[in-house]
């Protein structure tokens, strides 16, 4: 079975002004530990930390992302850069 789960955690200082939680993003050096079936539960929970804000960037998203009906590259263009017809 293929599956995917997004695990939320508290926001880092970059995300906090926008939302009260963020997805866990594992640093590459922790991926193998996370996928280890022998990883103790307590250690797995310790890995669920906010990602380092200094390793992230912020950009304005298009308001088009607010609807699942929209599915195009235009979602990546901030409203301030999109031409209005």
C-alpha positions as CSV (number, residue, x, y, z in Angstrom):
1,X,0.0,0.0,0.0
2,X,1.3,3.5,-0.9
3,X,0.4,6.2,1.6
4,X,1.4,9.6,2.7
5,X,0.9,11.5,5.9
6,X,1.6,15.1,6.7
7,X,2.5,15.5,10.4
8,X,2.1,19.0,11.8
9,X,4.2,20.6,14.5
10,X,4.4,24.1,16.0
11,X,5.6,26.8,13.6
12,X,9.1,28.1,13.5
13,X,9.6,31.9,13.6
14,X,9.3,32.3,9.8
15,X,5.9,30.5,9.7
16,X,4.4,31.7,13.0
17,X,3.2,35.1,11.7
18,X,1.2,33.2,9.0
19,X,-0.1,30.1,10.8
20,X,-0.2,28.3,14.2
21,X,1.4,25.1,12.8
22,X,3.5,23.8,10.0
23,X,4.4,20.4,8.4
24,X,7.3,18.6,9.9
25,X,10.2,18.8,7.4
26,X,13.0,16.4,8.3
27,X,16.6,17.4,7.6
28,X,18.2,14.9,5.2
29,X,20.5,13.6,8.0
30,X,17.4,12.4,9.9
31,X,15.6,10.7,7.1
32,X,17.2,7.3,7.6
33,X,16.5,7.4,11.3
34,X,12.8,8.2,10.6
35,X,12.5,5.4,8.2
36,X,14.2,2.8,10.5
37,X,11.5,0.4,11.6
38,X,13.5,-0.2,14.8
39,X,13.4,3.5,15.8
40,X,12.0,3.7,19.3
41,X,8.7,5.6,19.5
42,X,10.1,8.2,21.9
43,X,13.0,9.0,19.5
44,X,10.6,9.2,16.6
45,X,8.5,11.8,18.4
46,X,11.7,13.8,19.2
47,X,12.3,14.1,15.5
48,X,9.0,16.0,15.0
49,X,10.4,19.5,15.4
50,X,9.9,22.7,13.4
51,X,12.4,23.0,10.5
52,X,15.2,25.6,11.0
53,X,13.8,28.9,9.8
54,X,17.2,30.0,8.6
55,X,17.1,27.2,6.1
56,X,13.8,28.4,4.6
57,X,12.7,31.3,2.4
58,X,9.4,33.1,2.3
59,X,7.5,34.2,-0.8
60,X,4.0,35.5,-1.4
61,X,1.6,32.9,-2.8
62,X,-1.2,33.5,-5.3
63,X,-4.7,33.6,-3.9
64,X,-5.4,31.0,-6.5
65,X,-4.0,28.4,-4.1
66,X,-7.2,28.8,-2.0
67,X,-9.2,26.6,-4.4
68,X,-8.6,23.0,-5.3
69,X,-10.2,23.8,-8.7
70,X,-7.0,25.6,-9.7
71,X,-4.1,23.4,-10.9
72,X,-1.6,25.2,-13.0
73,X,1.9,26.8,-12.9
74,X,0.0,30.1,-12.4
75,X,-0.4,29.1,-8.7
76,X,3.3,29.9,-8.3
77,X,3.0,33.5,-9.5
78,X,2.2,36.0,-6.7
79,X,-0.9,38.1,-7.3
80,X,1.3,41.2,-7.4
81,X,3.1,39.8,-10.5
82,X,0.0,38.4,-12.4
83,X,-1.5,40.5,-15.1
84,X,-5.1,41.3,-14.6
85,X,-7.2,41.0,-17.7
